[in-house]
Amino acid sequence: RTAELAGNKTLKLDRFMRTVGIHRAGAESAKILSPQIRDILQAMIHRAGAESAKILSPQIRDILQAYANGINDYVNSISFLPLEFYLSGARWEDWTVEDTFSQYKLIMFGLGISWISQMQRTLVADLVGREKAREWLSTGNPYDETLILKDDELKLIDLYDKKLLERINNNKKVDEKVKAEISNKYSKEPNFFKVLSDSAELDDLIRREIAPLAFGSAMLGSNNWVISGKHTATGKPLLANDPHLATGMPSIWYNMEMIVGEKEKTWVAGVGMSGVPFVILGRNSHVAWGVTTLVADTTDLFEETLNEEGTHYKFEGKWYPLETIEEVIKVKGQEDHIEKVRVTRHGTILPQFTFKEVPLARFGLESQKHYSYAWTGRMKNDTAFDGFIKMQTSKDINSSIEAMRLVSINMNGVIASNDNHIAYIGMGRFIKRAHFENNPFAKNGSSVYDEWIGITGPEECVVLRDPPKGYIVSANNRVASSAIKLGTTQNHYSTSRAFRIEGKLCYQARHDPEPLFDLKSFQNEELIKNKIASGGKITAEDMKNWQLDVVDVFAREEFPGLLKLADKYKKKFEGVNATKVDEALQLARGWNGSMDVDSVGALIFGVWEYRYYLRLFQQYNITQDAKLGIANGYWMEQRHFYDFKRWNANPDNDSHLEYCFEPNGEKATPKPACIYQLVKAFEETTDYIRLRMGEDKSQWKWGLLHTIEYPHAPMSLTPLKEIYHRSHVGYGNKRTVNVALYHIENGFAGTHTANFRFVASMDESQESYYSIDSGISGNPFSQHYDDQLKLHQNGEFIRMSFGPQNLKKYPQKCVLHPKH
């Protein structure tokens, strides 16, 4: 509904969001909470013999309704609304239970990014074929594969399946046997393949007891880490969590504590999120928990075949009418826009959009293809809020795990308890497939071959308790190898942050027989393993310091070699200004990979990386945003550093790649093309810095180019920006533990950081710390609008205090009492 405030310039965003239908999904999940609907569903499930299926508890609607009532009563009691309402012409509408569900579904949508990778790979495949698309936007981890659960841990919890691994590794082409079996199943039992646009049928897929890869053979069976007490100074577990979401004013999080109970009061403390009445991340007196995004298989794009009139879609040789949903979008200053959302059996057909029009999609949909969007978040019976409330009142590891099983959003959960246990759980509802060879790409919507055969349920969440190594690290990295029984880890990536935190030294690519450089030089520099190996005991201070780490380990290992390459080749290519190359090389020499505020080396690397990516995919007829979005995207990062490593060892090792060719193609490009482009990027680096930062080299610092921005919607786009907007000098990048992600399509302004930092000790002292990135107030004239901003920027923390006995210590507090 942004067009109601901003007019036609945000209409494309509203058209996209209304098409996806997050508000419709939220309304359907809220509706299931009514007593009548619950009774009908419970009877249906009982008749189906699925007694273990989860249905939302009766108290959830009461809680959500009480929360909505409290918001509305307060707003209706005040004389003046916030200034933004008057300046934008917006009006207050009462908050509803449906709004709370929609808020949750919005987060769930934002964390489900498989469809974006499919869009990118399919675009590249259309240009150069599927084989090269798989290689360039790699479907594995050729540079580093730091896993959350190692194979020995999969075996420990009986989730390792060697036969499944073999089949997946050979599953690159269509398996004719599988195809025939799927076709035969559809001809005999067409209702086995559910209509994915129907939320009730998605619920059926969750209740279905079937294993992935059930065809073709017998059925086959943000950062967080937690340290066990055997490695800590207190002898009790330590937990750290720092989720990375979009920056803004006010913060997406707010500090909160809930004290409940009449006679025996209990407490839970941490952070909440506007619109959701729970402590989402935090601790109570028994357990602490944190989450990161589990980048997993929750969404699909289906390429649909429509008739000439655009009224029907084709499936298995037959034409079916498109369902149409009319969405009325109010547009400021003009007539309402009527969006006719078209729906196939797979989902809603997405409209075209650019990256700038729908930035949360991270990539534009500019092709003429008709893509429908399928999403596990469309499920109706969403038990997430049951999970949240049970998590708040958990008293041990087992009850915490059972609570997290109910959470439908794709997240890596880590838990620590005061009775000295730690655990990992892979939360969410993931797609079960009959095969995996088409998984990286948009699916054929006209064929039954790529239809879902199930969705994982609560009982199928991956759980690891008390691993022998004594710690668990999760930093959006791949959960496990392809040997995991559920087969849900395909096309997932490992991250430099996981490598840095854990210290797993496995840079050797799976295709290389020998390591390409000496690991000994940095073997003792990573964090957890180094501390344990040195015999030291980990403290809360260690955990806090590690959250502030700004070393880009991938760049640290490869960039020095690229400097040598550029120095070697700077005079070998015609038209390269060697003097300009030398200037960049001199400024970068000796850089240790730290993306700190005052580093000129970090500045040279950051700008060089941008200029190099800008020079890729030049010969292809796609938009510049698309070129840069692919080159700088999540799905090419492992490929880039794998290439850098190989070229550092041998510059002629597959370094004349098509995506490095000049706009006029191979004949116009010096050989080897990729070495030429990286040298040209060094040539352009200092010119770009001068353009942005001036001639004074004393000001050439990473933090002055890469600022962290905290925009206020919509006031940062108005003359009142100075009052509402905040920013500070920057640090880090997308690969550092202390993340500061920027989209170089829009410059170097940091847009995603660690909005919340949290460290909890489970010893008797309950020593715990947190901070958020700005403040808890939305009023720019309140002292709490930005009172945590400087503290968070400087890496400082607030010592947490808990329970009714500590209420009197707060200089200011707002206490809500129930109305009897």
C-alpha positions in Angstrom: 0.0 0.0 0.0 3.0 2.3 -0.5 1.3 4.0 -3.5 -1.3 5.4 -1.2 1.5 7.5 0.3 4.0 7.9 -2.5 1.9 7.8 -5.6 2.6 6.2 -9.0 6.4 5.9 -8.4 5.9 2.9 -6.0 2.9 1.4 -7.9 5.1 -1.4 -9.3 6.1 -2.4 -5.8 2.5 -2.6 -4.7 1.5 -4.6 -7.8 4.3 -7.1 -7.0 3.3 -7.4 -3.3 -0.4 -7.7 -4.0 0.4 -10.4 -6.6 2.5 -12.4 -4.2 -0.5 -12.1 -1.8 1.2 -12.0 1.6 -1.9 -10.3 3.0 -4.1 -13.1 1.6 -1.9 -15.7 3.1 -2.0 -13.9 6.5 -5.8 -13.7 6.4 -6.2 -17.4 5.7 -3.9 -18.4 8.5 -5.7 -16.0 10.9 -9.1 -17.4 9.9 -8.1 -20.9 10.9 -7.9 -19.7 14.5 -11.7 -19.4 14.8 -13.2 -22.1 16.9 -15.5 -23.4 14.2 -12.7 -23.8 11.6 -10.5 -25.4 14.2 -13.1 -28.0 15.1 -13.7 -28.9 11.4 -9.9 -29.2 10.7 -9.3 -31.3 13.8 -12.1 -33.7 12.7 -10.7 -33.9 9.2 -7.2 -34.7 10.5 -8.6 -37.3 12.9 -10.5 -39.1 10.1 -7.3 -39.1 8.0 -5.5 -40.9 10.8 -3.0 -38.0 11.3 -3.4 -37.6 15.1 0.1 -36.2 15.4 -0.6 -33.2 13.1 -0.4 -29.8 14.8 -3.3 -27.5 15.0 -3.0 -24.0 16.5 -3.8 -23.8 20.2 -7.0 -21.9 21.2 -5.1 -19.4 23.3 -3.2 -18.0 20.3 -6.1 -16.0 18.9 -6.9 -14.6 22.4 -3.2 -13.5 22.7 -3.1 -11.9 19.3 -6.5 -10.3 19.7 -5.5 -8.9 23.1 -2.3 -7.5 21.6 -4.3 -5.8 18.8 -6.8 -4.4 21.3 -4.0 -2.9 23.3 -2.5 -1.2 20.3 -5.8 0.1 19.1 -6.9 1.3 22.6 -3.7 3.3 23.0 -3.9 4.9 19.6 -7.5 5.8 20.0 -6.7 7.4 23.4 -4.2 9.9 22.2 -5.0 13.3 20.9 -2.4 13.5 18.1 -1.0 10.9 15.8 2.8 10.9 14.9 3.8 13.7 12.6 4.3 11.3 9.7 0.6 10.7 9.4 -0.1 14.4 8.9 2.8 14.9 6.5 1.9 11.9 4.3 -1.8 12.2 4.5 -2.1 8.7 5.9 -4.9 7.7 8.3 -4.8 5.2 11.2 -6.5 1.9 10.7 -7.0 -0.5 13.6 -4.5 -3.3 13.9 -5.9 -6.8 13.5 -5.0 -10.4 14.1 -4.7 -10.8 10.3 -2.1 -8.0 10.3 0.0 -9.9 12.8 -0.1 -13.0 10.6 0.7 -10.9 7.5 3.7 -9.4 9.3 5.1 -12.9 10.0 4.3 -14.0 6.4 6.2 -11.0 5.1 9.3 -12.0 7.0 8.9 -15.6 5.8 8.6 -14.3 2.2 11.8 -12.2 2.5 13.8 -15.2 3.8 12.7 -17.5 1.0 15.1 -16.6 -1.8 15.3 -19.8 -3.9 13.0 -18.3 -6.6 15.5 -15.4 -7.1 18.3 -17.9 -7.8 16.1 -19.8 -10.2 15.3 -16.5 -12.0 19.0 -15.6 -12.3 20.1 -19.1 -13.4 17.3 -19.4 -16.0 18.2 -16.0 -17.4 21.9 -17.1 -17.8 20.8 -20.5 -19.1 18.8 -18.7 -21.8 22.0 -16.9 -22.8 24.6 -19.7 -22.7 22.9 -23.0 -21.8 22.2 -24.8 -18.5 25.6 -26.4 -18.2 27.4 -23.1 -18.1 24.7 -21.6 -15.9 25.3 -24.3 -13.4 29.1 -23.6 -13.4 29.0 -19.9 -13.3 26.2 -19.6 -10.7 27.6 -22.6 -9.1 25.2 -25.2 -7.5 27.8 -26.3 -5.1 30.6 -24.8 -2.9 33.8 -25.0 -5.1 35.8 -22.6 -2.9 34.9 -23.5 0.7 32.2 -25.7 2.2 31.9 -25.0 5.9 28.8 -27.0 7.0 26.7 -26.6 10.1 26.4 -30.4 10.5 29.4 -32.5 9.3 28.9 -35.9 7.8 30.0 -37.6 11.0 27.3 -35.7 12.8 24.7 -36.8 10.2 25.7 -40.3 10.9 25.4 -39.7 14.7 21.8 -38.7 14.3 21.0 -41.3 11.7 20.5 -38.8 8.8 23.4 -39.9 6.5 22.3 -41.7 3.4 25.1 -42.7 1.0 22.7 -44.0 -1.7 20.9 -40.8 -1.8 24.2 -38.9 -2.1 25.2 -41.1 -5.1 21.9 -40.5 -6.8 21.9 -36.8 -6.3 25.5 -36.5 -7.6 24.3 -38.3 -10.8 21.1 -36.4 -11.0 22.1 -33.8 -13.6 20.0 -35.0 -16.5 16.4 -36.2 -16.8 16.1 -39.6 -15.3 13.8 -41.4 -17.8 12.8 -44.0 -15.2 11.7 -41.3 -12.7 9.9 -39.4 -15.5 7.9 -42.5 -16.5 7.0 -43.2 -12.9 5.8 -39.7 -12.3 3.8 -39.7 -15.5 2.2 -43.1 -14.5 1.4 -41.8 -11.0 -0.4 -38.7 -12.5 -2.4 -40.8 -14.9 -3.6 -43.1 -12.2 -3.8 -40.7 -9.3 -3.8 -37.0 -10.5 -4.8 -35.7 -7.0 -1.5 -37.0 -5.6 0.1 -33.8 -7.1 -1.5 -31.0 -5.2 -2.6 -27.6 -6.4 0.2 -25.4 -4.9 -1.9 -22.2 -5.1 -4.4 -23.7 -2.7 -3.3 -23.2 0.9 -5.5 -26.2 2.1 -3.7 -28.5 -0.3 -0.3 -27.3 0.9 -1.4 -28.3 4.4 -2.1 -31.8 2.9 1.4 -31.9 1.6 2.8 -31.2 5.1 0.7 -34.1 6.6 1.8 -36.5 3.8 4.3 -39.1 5.0 6.5 -39.5 2.0 10.3 -39.2 1.5 11.9 -37.1 -1.1 13.2 -39.0 -4.1 10.3 -41.5 -3.7 10.3 -42.2 -7.4 12.9 -44.3 -9.3 13.9 -46.5 -6.4 12.7 -47.6 -3.0 11.6 -44.8 -0.6 14.7 -43.3 1.0 14.6 -43.3 4.5 22.3 -14.1 10.0 25.2 -15.5 12.6 24.7 -17.6 15.6 26.8 -20.0 17.5 26.6 -21.8 20.8 29.5 -23.2 22.9 29.1 -26.1 25.3 30.2 -25.7 28.9 33.3 -27.9 28.4 34.9 -25.1 26.4 33.8 -22.1 28.5 35.3 -20.4 31.5 32.1 -20.8 33.6 31.6 -24.4 32.7 28.1 -23.5 31.3 27.1 -22.8 27.7 27.5 -19.5 26.0 25.3 -18.4 23.1 25.7 -15.5 20.6 23.3 -14.3 17.9 23.3 -11.3 15.6 20.6 -11.3 12.8 21.3 -9.2 9.7 18.2 -7.4 8.4 17.6 -4.1 6.7 18.7 -1.0 8.5 16.1 1.8 9.3 14.7 4.2 11.7 13.3 3.0 14.0 15.1 -0.3 14.3 13.3 -3.5 13.1 13.8 -4.8 16.7 13.0 -3.3 20.1 14.3 -4.4 23.5 11.6 -6.0 25.6 11.0 -8.1 28.7 7.8 -10.0 29.6 7.0 -10.8 33.2 4.0 -13.1 33.5 2.1 -15.0 36.2 0.1 -14.1 39.3 1.8 -15.9 42.2 5.0 -17.3 40.6 6.2 -14.7 38.2 8.4 -15.8 35.3 10.3 -13.7 32.8 11.6 -13.7 29.3 13.8 -11.0 27.8 15.3 -10.1 24.5 13.9 -8.4 21.4 10.5 -8.2 19.8 9.3 -6.9 16.4 6.5 -4.5 15.8 3.2 -6.3 15.1 4.2 -9.5 16.8 3.5 -10.0 20.5 6.4 -12.2 21.5 10.0 -12.1 22.5 11.4 -13.5 19.2 15.1 -13.8 20.2 16.4 -13.9 23.8 16.4 -15.9 26.9 14.5 -16.9 30.1 15.9 -18.3 33.3 16.3 -21.8 31.8 17.3 -21.4 28.1 18.6 -18.9 25.6 18.1 -19.1 21.8 19.0 -17.4 18.6 18.3 -17.8 14.9 19.7 -17.2 11.5 18.2 -17.5 8.0 18.3 -21.1 6.7 18.8 -20.5 3.0 16.7 -23.4 1.9 14.2 -24.8 -0.6 10.9 -23.1 0.2 10.0 -21.4 -3.1 9.8 -22.2 -6.8 9.2 -20.4 -10.1 7.1 -22.3 -12.7 7.3 -21.1 -16.3 3.7 -21.2 -17.5 2.4 -21.6 -21.0 -0.6 -19.4 -21.7 -2.9 -19.3 -24.7 -2.9 -16.3 -27.0 -5.7 -14.6 -25.2 -3.9 -15.1 -21.8 -7.0 -16.7 -20.3 -5.8 -20.3 -19.9 -2.6 -22.1 -18.9 -1.4 -25.5 -20.1 -0.8 -28.5 -17.9 -0.2 -32.1 -19.1 -1.6 -31.4 -22.5 -4.8 -29.7 -21.3 -5.8 -26.1 -21.0 -7.1 -24.8 -17.7 -8.8 -21.4 -17.0 -6.7 -18.9 -15.0 -8.3 -17.9 -11.8 -8.4 -14.1 -11.4 -8.2 -12.1 -8.2 -8.9 -8.3 -8.4 -6.8 -6.2 -6.1 -7.7 -2.5 -5.7 -4.6 -0.4 -5.2 -5.2 3.2 -4.1 -2.7 5.6 -5.7 -2.1 9.0 -4.3 -3.2 11.8 -6.6 -4.8 9.6 -9.2 -7.5 7.0 -9.8 -7.4 3.6 -8.1 -5.4 0.9 -10.0 -7.1 -2.4 -10.5 -4.6 -5.3 -10.5 -5.9 -8.4 -12.0 -3.8 -11.2 -10.4 -3.7 -14.3 -12.5 -3.4 -17.6 -10.7 -2.4 -21.1 -12.0 -2.3 -24.4 -10.1 1.2 -23.4 -9.0 0.6 -19.9 -7.8 0.2 -16.3 -8.9 1.8 -15.1 -12.1 4.3 -12.4 -11.2 4.4 -9.0 -13.1 7.5 -7.6 -14.6 9.6 -5.4 -12.4 13.2 -4.0 -12.1 15.6 -4.2 -9.2 15.0 -0.6 -8.3 11.2 -1.0 -8.4 11.1 -4.0 -6.1 14.4 -3.9 -4.2 13.4 -6.6 -1.7 13.5 -9.1 -4.6 17.3 -8.3 -5.1 17.0 -8.8 -8.8 14.6 -7.7 -11.6 12.1 -9.8 -13.5 12.5 -8.3 -17.0 11.9 -11.3 -19.3 8.7 -11.8 -21.2 8.1 -15.2 -19.6 5.1 -16.0 -17.4 6.5 -17.1 -14.1 4.1 -18.3 -11.3 5.3 -18.2 -7.7 4.9 -21.3 -5.5 5.7 -20.9 -1.8 5.5 -23.1 1.3 4.5 -20.0 3.2 1.0 -20.2 1.6 0.1 -22.9 4.0 -3.0 -22.2 6.0 -2.4 -24.1 9.2 0.7 -22.1 10.3 1.8 -23.1 13.8 4.6 -20.6 14.2 3.0 -18.5 16.9 2.4 -21.7 19.0 6.1 -22.2 18.7 7.0 -18.7 19.8 4.9 -18.9 22.9 6.2 -22.3 23.8 9.7 -21.2 23.3 9.3 -18.3 25.7 8.2 -20.7 28.5 10.6 -23.5 27.7 12.4 -25.0 30.7 15.0 -27.3 29.0 16.6 -28.3 25.7 13.9 -30.8 24.8 10.9 -28.4 25.3 12.8 -25.8 23.3 13.3 -28.1 20.4 9.7 -29.1 20.4 8.7 -25.4 20.4 11.0 -24.7 17.5 9.6 -27.6 15.5 6.4 -25.7 15.3 8.0 -22.6 13.7 7.4 -22.6 9.9 9.9 -20.0 8.9 13.2 -21.2 7.5 15.7 -20.6 10.2 18.7 -22.1 11.9 18.0 -22.2 15.6 20.6 -22.7 18.3 19.7 -23.3 22.0 21.7 -23.3 25.2 20.3 -24.4 28.6 21.4 -23.8 32.2 21.7 -27.6 32.7 24.6 -27.7 30.3 23.1 -28.7 27.0 23.3 -27.1 23.5 21.3 -28.0 20.4 20.7 -27.0 16.7 17.4 -27.3 14.9 16.7 -26.5 11.2 13.3 -24.9 11.4 10.9 -24.5 8.5 8.7 -26.2 5.9 10.7 -27.4 2.9 9.8 -28.8 -0.5 10.1 -32.5 -1.1 11.0 -33.4 -4.6 11.0 -36.5 -6.8 14.3 -35.5 -8.4 16.8 -32.6 -8.3 18.2 -31.9 -11.7 15.9 -29.0 -12.4 16.1 -27.6 -8.9 18.5 -24.7 -9.8 16.2 -23.4 -12.5 12.6 -22.3 -13.1 10.4 -25.3 -13.5 8.3 -26.4 -16.4 4.8 -25.4 -15.4 3.2 -27.4 -18.2 4.5 -30.8 -17.0 3.9 -32.9 -13.9 7.6 -33.8 -13.8 8.6 -30.9 -11.5 5.5 -31.0 -9.2 6.1 -31.1 -5.4 5.5 -34.5 -3.8 5.4 -33.2 -0.2 6.5 -30.6 2.3 8.5 -31.4 5.4 6.6 -31.3 8.7 7.6 -30.5 12.3 8.8 -34.0 13.0 11.2 -33.8 10.0 13.2 -30.8 11.3 16.9 -31.6 11.5 18.0 -31.7 15.2 21.5 -32.1 16.7 21.9 -32.2 20.5 25.3 -31.9 22.3 27.7 -32.6 19.4 31.0 -34.2 20.5 33.0 -31.2 19.3 31.2 -29.0 21.8 30.0 -26.2 19.7 27.6 -25.3 16.8 28.1 -22.5 14.3 25.5 -21.2 11.9 26.1 -18.2 9.6 23.6 -18.8 6.8 26.0 -21.5 5.6 24.9 -24.9 4.1 23.3 -27.1 6.7 24.8 -30.4 5.6 26.1 -32.3 2.6 23.9 -33.9 -0.1 24.0 -37.1 2.0 21.4 -35.8 4.3 18.3 -38.1 4.2 15.7 -35.4 3.5 17.6 -34.2 0.5 16.8 -30.5 1.3 20.3 -29.0 1.2 20.7 -28.9 -2.6 22.1 -25.6 -4.0 22.8 -24.1 -0.6 26.0 -22.2 0.0 28.6 -21.9 2.7 29.7 -18.5 3.8 33.0 -16.8 4.7 31.4 -15.8 8.0 31.0 -19.4 9.0 34.5 -20.2 8.0 35.8 -17.2 10.0 33.8 -18.0 13.1 34.5 -21.7 13.3 37.9 -21.8 11.7 37.2 -24.7 9.4 40.2 -24.9 7.1 38.8 -26.6 4.0 39.6 -24.2 1.1 40.5 -27.1 -1.2 37.9 -27.2 -3.9 36.1 -30.5 -4.4 37.4 -30.7 -8.0 41.1 -30.0 -7.1 43.4 -32.9 -6.1 45.8 -30.7 -4.2 45.4 -27.5 -2.2 46.6 -24.5 -4.2 48.3 -22.6 -1.4 49.8 -23.1 2.0 47.1 -23.1 4.8 49.7 -23.0 7.6 50.0 -19.2 7.4 46.5 -18.5 8.6 45.7 -21.8 10.4 45.7 -20.2 13.8 43.9 -17.0 13.0 40.2 -18.1 13.0 38.1 -17.9 16.1 36.5 -20.8 17.9 38.8 -23.6 16.8 41.9 -21.4 17.6 40.7 -20.7 21.1 40.0 -24.3 21.8 43.2 -25.6 20.2 45.2 -23.1 22.3 43.7 -24.6 25.5 41.9 -21.4 26.4 38.4 -21.2 27.8 35.8 -19.1 26.0 34.2 -16.2 27.8 31.3 -13.8 27.1 33.9 -11.1 26.2 35.3 -13.5 23.5 31.8 -13.9 22.1 31.2 -10.2 22.0 34.5 -9.5 20.3 33.9 -12.1 17.7 30.6 -10.5 16.8 32.6 -7.3 15.9 35.1 -9.1 13.7 35.6 -7.4 10.2 38.0 -9.7 8.5 37.0 -10.8 5.0 38.8 -14.2 5.0 38.1 -14.9 1.4 39.6 -11.6 0.3 42.4 -11.9 2.7 43.5 -15.1 1.1 43.0 -14.2 -2.6 43.5 -10.5 -3.0 47.3 -10.5 -2.4 47.6 -12.9 -5.3 45.5 -10.7 -7.5 47.8 -7.8 -6.8 50.7 -9.8 -8.0 48.7 -10.9 -11.1 47.9 -7.3 -11.9 51.5 -6.2 -11.5 52.6 -9.0 -13.8 50.1 -8.3 -16.6 49.7 -4.5 -16.4 52.0 -3.9 -19.4 51.0 -7.0 -21.3 47.6 -5.6 -22.4 47.3 -2.8 -24.9 45.4 0.2 -23.7 46.0 -0.3 -20.0 47.5 2.6 -18.1 50.1 0.9 -15.9 50.7 4.0 -13.8 47.1 4.0 -12.6 47.3 0.2 -11.9 50.4 0.8 -9.9 48.8 3.5 -7.8 46.0 1.1 -6.7 48.5 -1.7 -6.1 50.8 0.4 -3.9 47.9 1.5 -1.7 46.6 -2.1 -1.3 49.9 -3.8 -0.6 50.2 -5.2 3.0 46.4 -5.2 3.5 45.4 -8.0 6.0 41.8 -8.4 4.9 40.3 -6.3 7.7 37.4 -4.1 6.4 37.8 -1.6 9.2 36.7 2.0 9.1 40.1 3.7 8.5 41.6 1.1 6.1 42.8 2.3 2.7 43.4 -1.3 1.7 39.8 -2.2 2.4 38.8 0.8 0.3 40.9 -0.4 -2.7 39.6 -3.9 -2.4 36.0 -2.8 -2.2 36.2 -0.5 -5.1 38.2 -2.9 -7.2 35.6 -5.7 -6.6 32.9 -3.3 -7.7 34.8 -2.3 -10.9 35.6 -5.9 -11.7 32.0 -7.1 -11.4 30.9 -4.1 -13.5 33.1 -5.4 -16.3 31.5 -8.9 -16.5 28.6 -10.1 -18.7 29.2 -7.1 -21.1 28.5 -9.0 -24.3 25.0 -10.1 -23.3 21.9 -8.2 -24.2 20.5 -7.8 -20.7 20.2 -4.7 -18.5 23.2 -3.3 -16.6 21.3 -3.9 -13.3 20.9 -7.6 -14.3 24.6 -7.9 -15.3 25.7 -6.4 -12.0 23.1 -8.3 -10.0 24.3 -11.6 -11.4 28.1 -10.8 -11.1 27.8 -9.4 -7.5 25.1 -11.9 -6.5 25.0 -14.5 -3.7 25.1 -17.3 -6.3 28.4 -16.3 -8.0 30.4 -15.6 -4.9 31.9 -19.1 -4.5 32.6 -19.2 -8.2 34.5 -15.9 -8.1 36.8 -16.9 -5.3 37.3 -20.4 -6.8 38.5 -18.6 -10.0 40.7 -16.2 -8.1 42.4 -19.1 -6.3 43.0 -21.0 -9.5 44.3 -17.9 -11.4 46.6 -17.0 -8.5 48.2 -20.5 -8.9 48.1 -20.4 -12.8 46.8 -17.4 -14.7 46.1 -19.6 -17.7 43.8 -22.0 -15.8 40.4 -21.4 -17.5 40.7 -17.6 -17.3 39.3 -16.9 -20.8 35.7 -17.2 -19.9 32.7 -15.9 -21.9 31.4 -13.7 -19.2 34.7 -11.8 -19.2 34.4 -10.9 -22.9 34.1 -7.3 -24.0 30.8 -6.0 -25.4 31.8 -6.9 -29.0 32.7 -10.4 -28.1 35.7 -12.6 -28.0 37.5 -11.1 -31.0 37.5 -7.7 -29.3 38.9 -9.1 -26.0 42.5 -9.6 -25.1 43.5 -13.1 -23.8 43.1 -14.2 -21.1 39.8 -12.3 -20.9 39.3 -12.5 -17.1 42.9 -11.5 -16.3 42.4 -8.5 -18.6 39.2 -7.5 -16.8 40.7 -7.7 -13.3 43.7 -5.6 -14.5 41.3 -3.0 -16.0 39.4 -2.9 -12.8 42.6 -2.0 -10.9 43.2 0.7 -13.6 39.7 2.2 -12.8 39.9 1.9 -9.0 41.6 5.2 -8.0 39.8 7.2 -10.7 36.5 6.1 -9.1 37.8 6.9 -5.6 38.8 10.4 -6.7 35.4 10.9 -8.3 33.6 10.0 -5.1 36.1 11.2 -2.4 38.4 13.8 -3.9 42.1 14.2 -4.2 43.0 14.2 -0.5 44.3 10.7 0.1 44.1 11.2 3.9 40.4 10.9 3.4 40.7 7.7 1.4 39.2 5.4 4.1 36.8 2.6 3.7 34.3 3.9 6.3 34.0 7.3 4.5 32.8 5.7 1.3 30.9 2.8 2.8 28.6 4.6 5.2 25.9 2.7 7.1 22.5 4.3 6.4 19.4 4.2 8.6 16.6 5.6 6.4 13.2 6.5 7.7 10.3 5.6 5.5 9.1 7.9 4.1 10.8 10.9 5.7 14.3 10.3 4.4 13.0 11.2 0.9 11.6 14.5 2.1 13.2 17.9 3.2 12.8 16.5 6.8 15.5 13.9 6.2 17.9 15.7 8.6 15.5 15.2 11.5 14.6 11.5 10.8 17.6 10.0 9.0 20.7 8.6 10.7 24.1 7.4 9.3 27.6 6.7 10.4 31.0 5.7 9.0 31.0 2.0 7.9 32.9 -1.2 8.4 32.8 -4.7 7.1 31.1 -6.1 4.0 28.8 -9.0 3.1 31.5 -11.5 4.0 32.6 -10.3 7.4 31.2 -11.6 10.7 30.2 -8.0 11.5 28.2 -7.7 8.4 27.5 -4.5 6.5 25.9 -5.5 3.2 25.6 -3.0 0.4 24.1 -3.4 -3.0 26.7 -2.0 -5.4 24.0 -1.4 -7.9 23.1 1.5 -5.7 26.6 2.5 -4.4 28.4 1.6 -1.2 25.8 2.6 1.4 25.3 -0.2 3.9 21.7 -1.4 4.0 21.8 -4.6 6.1 23.8 -5.0 9.3 23.7 -6.8 12.6 20.6 -5.0 13.8 20.7 -6.9 17.1 23.7 -8.3 19.0 23.1 -10.8 21.8 25.4 -12.8 24.1 24.0 -15.0 26.9 25.8 -17.0 29.6 23.8 -19.9 31.1 25.8 -19.9 34.4 24.2 -18.8 37.7 25.2 -15.2 37.1 23.0 -15.1 34.0 25.5 -12.7 32.5 23.9 -11.5 29.2 24.3 -8.6 26.9 22.5 -7.0 24.0 22.1 -3.9 21.9 20.0 -2.9 18.9 21.2 -0.6 16.1 19.3 2.6 16.8 16.5 2.9 19.5 13.1 1.7 20.5 11.1 4.9 19.8 9.7 6.0 16.5 9.6 9.6 17.7 12.6 11.6 16.4 12.3 14.0 19.3 12.5 11.2 21.9 15.9 10.4 23.6 15.2 6.7 22.8 15.0 7.3 19.0 18.7 6.7 18.6 20.2 6.3 22.0 21.6 2.9 21.2 23.0 3.9 17.8 26.4 5.2 18.9 26.8 2.3 21.4 26.0 -0.3 18.7 28.3 1.4 16.3 31.2 1.3 18.8 30.6 -2.4 19.6 29.4 -1.7 23.1 26.6 -3.7 24.8 23.9 -3.2 27.5 24.1 -5.6 30.4 20.7 -7.3 30.6 18.7 -7.5 33.9 15.7 -9.7 34.4 12.7 -10.3 36.5 10.3 -8.3 38.7 13.0 -7.6 41.3 15.0 -5.5 38.8 12.1 -3.3 37.6 12.9 -0.6 40.1 16.4 -0.3 38.6 15.0 1.2 35.3 15.0 5.0 35.4 12.0 5.0 32.9 9.5 2.3 32.3 6.1 1.7 30.9 4.2 -1.0 32.8 1.0 -2.5 31.3 -1.5 -4.0 33.7 -4.4 -6.2 32.5 -7.8 -4.6 32.7 -10.1 -6.7 35.0 
